């Protein structure tokens, strides 16, 4: 029986073995928390319930869905799903996608997706309402080591998008997506700005004009 550290959900990284991380993250009190692990360090966050986070999550999901559908890009999407490299790292992005003709749909279970079996997500997205510095910092390093091909951080307050191409263990900021070829990050930002004053249908119709 592993005792829960007092600062386990203090929005910070704490030292932990993989076994301790599994034991703690599976406790009922963390059922609605988001859990991360990276080579001896774990972080457990409360799940954001704010309207800003929820709205931007929905808008960004719609953008990727519309673009992939209209451009005939195969994709499989996930919301608040854990991805695991056993013994080394685990992440739970707000949104994640396998993209490309070669992708396979993971089996539906109640367990984290094993990247040794299904591969690492092509695109991982964090919606940052209170964790911007963390998402651009330590989590960015985690996703680099995980091997995603692209990583986006959505700044809810500023309606801004920080998008990074990931390769060879590092990342660089980009203005046009490579995994969703031709999608300008500025279009994502404009859709986020429009969503502050327009309903979702109006934003989607504007997106269809941009993508058509």
SULZI-V404172 format. One record per backbone hydrogen bond with DSSP energy under -0.5 kcal/mol. NH is the residue of the N-H (numbers start at 1). CO is the residue of the C=O. E is the energy in kcal/mol with one decimal. If there is no record, write none. Layout:
{{NH,CO,E} {NH,CO,E}}
This chain:
{{3,1,-0.5} {5,3,-0.5} {8,5,-1.9} {10,7,-1.6} {11,44,-0.9} {14,42,-2.7} {16,40,-2.2} {21,17,-2.4} {22,18,-2.4} {23,19,-2.3} {24,20,-2.8} {25,21,-2.9} {26,22,-1.4} {27,24,-1.6} {30,27,-2.0} {31,28,-1.7} {33,30,-1.7} {34,45,-2.7} {36,43,-2.7} {37,90,-2.5} {38,41,-3.0} {39,88,-3.0} {42,14,-2.8} {43,36,-2.3} {44,8,-0.7} {44,12,-0.5} {45,34,-2.9} {47,32,-0.7} {54,50,-2.1} {55,51,-2.9} {56,52,-2.2} {57,53,-2.2} {58,54,-1.9} {59,55,-2.5} {60,56,-2.6} {61,57,-2.0} {62,58,-2.1} {63,59,-2.3} {64,60,-2.3} {65,61,-2.2} {66,62,-3.0} {67,63,-2.6} {68,64,-2.7} {69,65,-2.3} {70,66,-2.9} {71,67,-2.3} {72,69,-1.0} {73,68,-3.1} {74,72,-0.6} {76,98,-2.3} {78,96,-2.1} {80,93,-0.5} {80,94,-1.7} {81,93,-0.6} {83,91,-2.6} {84,113,-3.2} {85,89,-3.0} {86,84,-0.6} {88,85,-2.5} {89,85,-1.9} {90,37,-2.2} {91,83,-2.1} {94,125,-1.0} {95,125,-2.0} {96,78,-2.0} {97,123,-2.4} {98,76,-2.2} {99,97,-0.5} {100,74,-2.5} {103,100,-1.6} {106,104,-0.6} {109,107,-0.6} {113,82,-2.8} {115,84,-2.3} {115,113,-0.8} {117,114,-1.3} {118,114,-2.6} {119,115,-1.5} {122,97,-1.8} {123,97,-2.0} {124,150,-2.0} {125,95,-2.8} {126,152,-2.4} {128,126,-0.7} {128,154,-3.1} {129,127,-0.9} {135,131,-2.8} {136,132,-2.2} {137,133,-0.8} {139,134,-2.1} {140,134,-0.6} {141,137,-1.7} {142,138,-2.0} {143,139,-2.7} {144,140,-2.0} {145,141,-2.5} {146,142,-2.1} {147,143,-1.6} {148,143,-1.5} {149,121,-0.5} {149,122,-1.1} {150,122,-1.7} {151,164,-2.4} {152,124,-2.5} {153,162,-2.5} {154,126,-2.8} {155,153,-0.6} {155,160,-3.0} {156,128,-2.2} {156,154,-1.0} {159,155,-1.3} {160,155,-1.5} {162,153,-2.8} {163,161,-0.7} {164,151,-2.5} {165,172,-2.7} {166,149,-2.5} {167,170,-2.4} {170,167,-1.8} {172,165,-1.9} {174,163,-2.5} {177,183,-2.9} {181,178,-0.5} {182,177,-1.1} {183,180,-2.3} {184,182,-0.7} {185,175,-2.7} {186,175,-0.6} {187,184,-0.9} {188,184,-1.1} {189,185,-2.1} {190,186,-2.3} {191,187,-2.1} {192,188,-2.0} {193,189,-2.3} {194,190,-2.7} {195,191,-1.9} {196,193,-1.4} {197,194,-1.7} {198,194,-2.3} {203,199,-2.0} {204,200,-2.7} {205,201,-2.3} {206,202,-2.1} {207,203,-2.4} {208,204,-2.5} {209,205,-1.6} {210,206,-1.9} {211,207,-2.7} {212,208,-1.7}}
